[in-house]
């Protein structure tokens, strides 16, 4: 088999593994199993941790967040190790590829007609593997803005926006073209997923976490 074909077939295997891991709809599965409900019919209809929390399932919301982070981190870790099995691919390239595909899997899961979450928790999971210092800085920005304003969407957008800049200055591998591209594309996709939230923030109608307002503002992660 030609070398270049081996390379692409191995890359496709890694893409499939990362995508399928990322596409596991943890919030949907937890609410379905423990509460016999469809999270897509509750609150904003989003399958992410924030909407699970808003549905009244605080413990399940926390577990959803942790599992979404874990599946992103696992996808990057696993693909990096599988990259050298068979025809070798540079582990750094495999990590970047897996990171992007895992987040896409969460956003567009094949199991739910491509209607997934906004990728915030899963993105954090892959960011921890790609550039841990930058990921922690992005998390700090998220926490500070959330505590100040109580808008999950605003905190998520700001944390996503700061990550690629922080990664560039804190992580040597972020100067590699494929890694830098992924570290820009993932936050861009996360922000685009929040476009309706951005409109509501501008109009002053966005859901403020903890508010008793029951409107279906889509502030989920």
N, C-alpha and C positions, 0 to 999 in steps of 0.2 A: 504493500500500500504506500503511495507517495507520502513523503514526510509532511507536506503541507496539509494533506487530507487528514492525517493522524492528528495534527495540531488542532484543526477545526472541529473534528469529532470530539476530541477531549474537551475542548472549550465548550462545545454544546452540552456535554454531560455536566460540566460544572454549572453552566447557566441553568439547566433543568433542576439540578439539586438545590441551588440557591433560590430559584424562583419558587419551587414547591415548598421549601421550608418557610420562606417569607409569606407564602399564600395561606398558611394555616390560620383560619379565622378564629383566633383564640377567644375574643369577646363574644362572638356569635355562639361558639360551642359551649362556653361556660354558662351563658344565660339560657341556652337551650337545654342544657343538661340539668342545671341546678334549679332553674325557675320555670322551665317549660314554656318559655316565651321566645319570641323572635326579636332580637335587639333592633332589627331594622324597622320594627313597627313602634319603637319607643323613642321618645325625645327627638333628637335630630335624625334618627335613623342610621347614624354612623355606627360602625362596628368597633370603634376604638375605645380605649380605656375611659376617656372623659365621658362619653355617652353611657357607658356601663355604670359609671359612678352616678351620673344624673338620673339613671333609672332607679336609683335607690339601693343598688347592690354595691356598697362601699368596699367590702372585702373582695368581691369578684372584680371590681374595677382595679384595685391594687394588683391583684393576681394577673389580670389582663395586661396591665402595663409591664409587669416583670416578665411575663412570658413573651410579649412582643419584643421587648429589649433582648431577651435571651435568644429568640429565634434569629434575629439579625446577627448577633454576635456569633452564634453557632454556625450560621451559613458561611461567614467569612473564615472562621477558624477551620471548619471542615474542608472547605474548598482549597484553602492554602495547603493543607496536608495531602489532599487528593491530587493536587496539581503535579506532584512528582511521580504519581503512579501511572505506569504506561508511558506515553509520550510526554516528556516533561514540559511544563509551562512555568514561567517565572512565578514563584509564590506571590510576589507583590502584585503582579498582573492578575493572578487568580483572585486575590483578596479584593481588588478593586472591582473586578467583574462580578464577584459574588455579592459585594455590598450593593451595587446598583440593582442587580436582579432580585435580591431579597426584598428591597424596598418596593420595587415594582410589583413583586408578588403580593405584598401586603395591600398595596393600593388597588391592584387589579387581580384579585384572586379568581382563579378559574372555577372554583367551587361555588362562587356566589355571583355568577354572571358578570365578573369583572367589576363588581361594585364593592370596593373595600374601604379601608380607612385612609387617613391622611398621612400615615407613615412616620409620625413624629417619634413614637417609641422605638419602632424598628430602625429608623434612621439613627437614633441615639445608640442603639446596639451595635450597628456597623461602624459608627464613628468611634466608639470606644476601642474597637479593634484597629481601625486605620490610624487614628490620631487621638490617643487618650487624653492628652493635656488639653487639646482644643475641644474635645467633647465635654470635658469637665467645665471648661470656661463657658461653653454654650449652655450647659445645664445651669451654671451660676446665673447667667443672664436670664434664663427662663424663670428661675426661682425668684429672683429679685423683682422682675417685672410682674410676675403673677402675684406676688405678695403686695405689690404697690397698687395694681390696677384690677386684679381678679379676672382678667381676660386670658383664658387659656390660649385662644387664637393669637393674640398679640404677643404673648410670651413665646409661643411656638415659632412664630414668624421671625421674631428678633433673634431667638437662639439659633434658628436655621441660618439666618443671614450672617451672623457673626462667625459661624463655624469655619467656612473656607478661608477667611482672613486669618483666624487664629491658627488653623492648621498650617498655613503657609509659613507662619513665623515660629511655630513650635515643633514641627515635624519634618525631618529631612526628606522622607519619602514623598511628602506632598509636593516636592519640586519635580517629581517624575510626571510626565505628561498625562499618562492614563489615570494615575491617582488624583492629580489635580483636577482633571476633567470630571471624574466621578464626585469629587468633593465639592464641586460647583453644581453639577447636575442634580444631585440628590436634594440639596437645599432648595434649588430652583423648583423641582417637582413638588416638594412639600409646600412651598409658598404658593404655587399655582393651585394646589389642592385647597388652599385657604382663600381663594379669590372671592367667594361669597362672603366670607367673614370680613375680608378687607372692606367690601362695600358696606356691610353693616356697621363696622367700626367708624367709617366715614359718616354714616347717617346717624350714629349714636343709638343704634337699635341692637347692637350685639349683646349676646347673653353674657352676663357677669356671673362668674361661678359663685354659687351659694345663694344667688337671688331666688326668690320664690316665684319669679315669673315663669310661666309654663310654656311660653312660645317655643316653637321648634327651631330655635336658632342653632345652626350647625357648628358648634364649637368643639367638636370632638377631635381627638388625635387619631 
